[in-house]
Amino acid sequence: MLRAFTDPEGGEWEVTLGRESWGAFFALFVPRGRVDGIRQTLLEADSADGASRDLAGMNEVELRRLFERSEPR
């Protein structure tokens, strides 16, 4: 699952689902055209299907909130 997102400064990102080895799910913000600068935000989901549905169902405001809480990976 991949979504496009534009941050408030006009930066373009691709948003996808990531998972850590201990089972936590993250929204990964990958900057378009760059290989560095990936950011992540922990999602409150306990399954891959649930995390994917949550991320897919978010509107632009919700994605912006996730991005604002994100941290460098």
WOUR-V991247 format. One record per helix or strand. SS is the DSSP state (H for helix, E for strand). FROM is the first residue (numbers start at 1). LEN is the number of residues. Records with the same first field share a line. If there is no record, write none. Layout:
SS = FROM-LEN, FROM-LEN
This chain:
E = 2-5, 12-8, 25-7, 39-4, 71-2
H = 48-9, 60-10
